[in-house]
Amino acid sequence: MKTKPRQKKNGDEIQKTETPQKVDLNTISKEDKITHSFKQQLNKQKNKYEAQLAERNREFEELKGRLEKLENPEKYKEKFRNDFENDDKYIDYLVEQRMNKMFREKDEETRKQKAIEAQRRERTNKISERINKCFATDEEKQDYLTTVQQAFDQGLEELIDKEGFVSEYIQNSENGPRLLYELATNADLVKTVFSQADPMSRIMELKLYEREMAKNKGQKKTSPVVNPNMVIGKPGISTNKTSDIFSNDADLKSFIRKR
């Protein structure tokens, strides 16, 4: 599961969700909102095109190398001791070949790292955009980060990681941060989703809950969300400190251990 609120101990950057600009959209003018949105989209497109350009450059260099080998087969044909006048020249050749191989491997590693970094930036920006969309104020964002991380530490992260389809669905959903928050604060939702017998049923429960969240958007935060199958709580951010259900709910802790 990669849609995490902060960095894990193993250094996975995705879990450290950084918000490039802490802007409370409720306190700025319509024109500033448009400017802020434009800058976010511009940065997103820039990172996307940088990644594409890096990949095209790699492909170009690879094709260039292949063409060079086709045009100069003798230059790249493997040579042996009999191809040289003496041992010194043969040794020089072997050293040069080894050094060239090291440089190629280093260049390839650098290219891979740059591609990974570009993908990380794109994912981080996407997560930040979704968090800003789901949580309007800095207070709500901080509540989200703290609450979800607490739940992760108590077993929610491992529970989601075991369910590849659920993890992927949350990562790809525009409401991913909100779903994580709901799972972190709603024990009944956790049990309802993860007690389903198959992956598709678990995802369907999340879809149904998303649908109910959309219906209840704009209503008071105390309004309960009703799942077609059962009442599983309320979506919304409380202005008070969120209860740590994963530490305090013995039944939920037992449910997680059995998974």
C-alpha positions as CSV (number, residue, x, y, z in Angstrom):
1,M,0.0,0.0,0.0
2,K,1.7,3.2,-1.1
3,T,-0.9,5.9,-0.3
4,K,0.5,6.7,3.1
5,P,0.5,9.9,5.2
6,R,4.1,9.9,6.2
7,Q,7.5,8.3,5.5
8,K,7.9,4.7,6.6
9,K,11.0,3.5,8.4
10,N,12.3,1.9,5.2
11,G,12.3,5.3,3.6
12,D,9.5,4.9,1.2
13,E,8.9,8.5,0.2
14,I,5.3,8.0,-0.8
15,Q,4.2,7.7,2.8
16,K,5.6,11.1,3.5
17,T,2.9,13.2,1.9
18,E,4.3,16.7,1.5
19,T,2.0,19.6,0.6
20,P,4.0,22.0,-1.6
21,Q,2.0,25.0,-0.5
22,K,-0.1,25.2,2.6
23,V,-3.0,27.2,1.3
24,D,-6.4,27.4,3.0
25,L,-8.6,27.7,-0.1
26,N,-11.4,29.0,2.2
27,T,-9.5,32.2,3.0
28,I,-8.4,33.3,-0.5
29,S,-10.1,35.0,-3.3
30,K,-11.6,33.3,-6.4
31,E,-8.8,34.7,-8.5
32,D,-6.1,33.4,-6.1
33,K,-7.8,30.0,-6.2
34,I,-7.6,29.9,-9.9
35,T,-3.9,30.9,-9.8
36,H,-3.2,28.3,-7.2
37,S,-4.9,25.6,-9.2
38,F,-3.1,26.6,-12.4
39,K,0.3,26.4,-10.6
40,Q,-0.5,22.9,-9.3
41,Q,-1.5,21.7,-12.8
42,L,1.5,23.4,-14.3
43,N,3.9,21.6,-11.9
44,K,2.1,18.3,-12.6
45,Q,2.5,18.6,-16.3
46,K,6.1,19.7,-16.0
47,N,7.0,16.6,-14.0
48,K,5.1,14.4,-16.5
49,Y,6.9,15.9,-19.5
50,E,10.3,15.7,-17.7
51,A,9.8,12.0,-17.1
52,Q,8.7,11.5,-20.7
53,L,11.7,13.4,-22.0
54,A,14.1,11.3,-19.9
55,E,12.6,8.1,-21.3
56,R,12.9,9.4,-24.9
57,N,16.5,10.3,-24.3
58,R,17.2,6.9,-23.0
59,E,15.6,5.3,-26.0
60,F,17.5,7.6,-28.3
61,E,20.9,6.6,-26.7
62,E,20.0,3.0,-26.9
63,L,19.1,3.2,-30.6
64,K,22.2,5.2,-31.2
65,G,24.4,2.5,-29.6
66,R,22.7,-0.2,-31.7
67,L,23.3,1.7,-34.9
68,E,26.9,2.2,-34.0
69,K,27.4,-1.5,-33.5
70,L,25.7,-2.3,-36.8
71,E,27.8,0.2,-38.7
72,N,31.1,-0.8,-37.1
73,P,30.9,-4.5,-36.3
74,E,34.7,-4.9,-36.2
75,K,35.0,-2.2,-33.5
76,Y,32.6,-4.0,-31.2
77,K,33.6,-7.6,-32.0
78,E,35.1,-9.4,-29.0
79,K,38.9,-9.7,-29.3
80,F,41.3,-12.3,-27.9
81,R,45.0,-12.5,-27.3
82,N,45.8,-13.5,-30.9
83,D,44.3,-10.2,-32.1
84,F,47.1,-8.2,-30.4
85,E,50.8,-7.9,-31.0
86,N,51.7,-8.4,-27.3
87,D,50.4,-9.0,-23.8
88,D,50.4,-5.3,-22.9
89,K,48.0,-4.3,-25.7
90,Y,45.8,-7.2,-24.8
91,I,45.7,-6.2,-21.2
92,D,45.0,-2.6,-22.1
93,Y,42.1,-3.8,-24.2
94,L,40.7,-5.9,-21.3
95,V,41.0,-2.9,-19.0
96,E,39.2,-0.6,-21.4
97,Q,36.4,-3.1,-21.9
98,R,35.9,-3.5,-18.2
99,M,35.9,0.3,-17.7
100,N,33.4,0.8,-20.5
101,K,31.2,-1.8,-19.0
102,M,31.4,-0.1,-15.6
103,F,30.5,3.3,-17.2
104,R,27.6,1.8,-19.0
105,E,26.2,0.2,-15.9
106,K,26.7,3.4,-14.0
107,D,24.8,5.4,-16.7
108,E,22.0,2.8,-16.7
109,E,21.7,3.0,-12.9
110,T,21.6,6.8,-13.0
111,R,18.9,6.7,-15.7
112,K,16.8,4.3,-13.6
113,Q,17.2,6.5,-10.5
114,K,16.1,9.6,-12.4
115,A,13.1,7.7,-13.7
116,I,12.2,6.5,-10.2
117,E,12.6,10.1,-8.9
118,A,10.4,11.5,-11.6
119,Q,7.7,8.8,-10.8
120,R,8.0,9.6,-7.1
121,R,7.5,13.3,-7.7
122,E,4.5,12.6,-9.9
123,R,2.9,10.3,-7.3
124,T,3.7,12.7,-4.4
125,N,2.1,15.6,-6.3
126,K,-0.9,13.5,-7.1
127,I,-1.3,12.5,-3.5
128,S,-0.9,16.1,-2.3
129,E,-3.6,17.2,-4.8
130,R,-6.0,14.5,-3.6
131,I,-5.4,15.4,0.1
132,N,-6.0,19.1,-0.7
133,K,-9.2,18.1,-2.5
134,C,-10.5,15.9,0.3
135,F,-9.5,18.1,3.2
136,A,-10.0,21.9,2.9
137,T,-8.1,23.3,5.9
138,D,-4.6,22.8,7.4
139,E,-6.3,21.5,10.6
140,E,-8.2,18.8,8.7
141,K,-5.0,17.8,6.8
142,Q,-3.1,17.5,10.0
143,D,-5.9,15.4,11.6
144,Y,-5.8,13.2,8.5
145,L,-2.1,12.6,8.7
146,T,-2.0,12.0,12.4
147,T,-5.1,9.8,12.5
148,V,-4.2,7.6,9.5
149,Q,-0.6,7.1,10.7
150,Q,-1.8,6.0,14.1
151,A,-4.1,3.5,12.4
152,F,-1.2,2.3,10.2
153,D,1.0,1.8,13.2
154,Q,-1.8,-0.3,14.9
155,G,-2.3,-2.6,12.0
156,L,-4.3,-0.9,9.3
157,E,-1.3,-0.6,7.0
158,E,-0.5,-4.3,7.1
159,L,-4.2,-5.2,6.7
160,I,-4.4,-3.1,3.5
161,D,-1.0,-4.3,2.2
162,K,-2.3,-7.9,2.3
163,E,-5.2,-7.0,0.1
164,G,-3.5,-6.0,-3.2
165,F,-6.8,-5.1,-5.0
166,V,-7.9,-3.0,-2.1
167,S,-4.6,-1.2,-1.9
168,E,-4.6,-0.6,-5.6
169,Y,-8.1,0.7,-5.6
170,I,-7.4,3.2,-2.8
171,Q,-4.2,4.4,-4.5
172,N,-6.1,5.0,-7.8
173,S,-9.2,6.6,-6.3
174,E,-9.6,10.4,-6.3
175,N,-11.1,9.8,-2.8
176,G,-8.2,7.7,-1.6
177,P,-7.2,9.9,1.3
178,R,-10.8,10.2,2.4
179,L,-11.2,6.4,2.3
180,L,-8.0,5.9,4.3
181,Y,-9.4,8.4,6.9
182,E,-12.7,6.6,7.0
183,L,-11.0,3.2,7.5
184,A,-8.8,4.7,10.2
185,T,-11.8,6.1,12.2
186,N,-14.6,3.6,11.5
187,A,-14.2,0.1,12.9
188,D,-17.4,-1.1,11.4
189,L,-16.2,-0.1,7.9
190,V,-13.0,-2.0,8.4
191,K,-14.8,-5.1,9.4
192,T,-17.4,-4.8,6.7
193,V,-14.8,-4.4,3.9
194,F,-12.2,-6.9,5.0
195,S,-14.6,-9.6,6.1
196,Q,-15.8,-10.0,2.5
197,A,-14.9,-13.4,1.0
198,D,-13.3,-12.2,-2.2
199,P,-11.4,-9.1,-3.5
200,M,-14.2,-7.9,-5.8
201,S,-16.6,-7.8,-2.9
202,R,-14.2,-5.8,-0.8
203,I,-13.8,-3.3,-3.5
204,M,-17.5,-3.2,-4.0
205,E,-18.0,-2.2,-0.4
206,L,-15.5,0.6,-0.8
207,K,-17.3,1.7,-4.0
208,L,-20.7,1.7,-2.1
209,Y,-19.2,3.7,0.7
210,E,-17.7,6.2,-1.7
211,R,-21.1,6.6,-3.3
212,E,-22.6,7.3,0.1
213,M,-19.9,9.8,0.9
214,A,-20.7,11.6,-2.4
215,K,-24.4,11.7,-1.5
216,N,-23.7,13.1,1.9
217,K,-21.2,15.7,0.7
218,G,-22.3,19.1,1.9
219,Q,-24.4,17.7,4.7
220,K,-23.5,18.3,8.4
221,K,-20.5,16.2,9.5
222,T,-22.7,14.6,12.2
223,S,-24.9,13.0,9.5
224,P,-24.5,9.2,9.4
225,V,-23.7,7.4,6.2
226,V,-25.9,4.5,5.5
227,N,-24.6,1.5,3.5
228,P,-27.2,-0.5,1.6
229,N,-26.2,-3.5,3.7
230,M,-25.7,-2.0,7.2
231,V,-25.0,1.2,9.0
232,I,-21.3,1.6,9.2
233,G,-20.8,5.1,10.6
234,K,-20.3,8.6,9.3
235,P,-17.8,10.1,6.9
236,G,-16.4,13.5,7.9
237,I,-13.7,15.1,9.9
238,S,-14.3,16.0,13.5
239,T,-13.0,19.2,14.8
240,N,-12.1,17.4,18.0
241,K,-9.2,15.0,18.4
242,T,-10.0,11.8,16.5
243,S,-10.4,8.7,18.6
244,D,-7.8,6.0,18.1
245,I,-10.1,3.1,17.4
246,F,-7.2,0.8,16.5
247,S,-5.8,1.1,20.0
248,N,-9.0,1.2,22.0
249,D,-11.3,-1.2,20.1
250,A,-10.4,-4.7,21.4
251,D,-12.8,-6.3,19.0
252,L,-11.2,-4.6,16.0
253,K,-7.7,-5.5,17.2
254,S,-8.8,-9.1,17.5
255,F,-10.3,-8.9,14.0
256,I,-7.0,-7.7,12.5
257,R,-4.9,-10.4,14.3
258,K,-7.1,-13.1,12.7
259,R,-6.6,-11.8,9.2
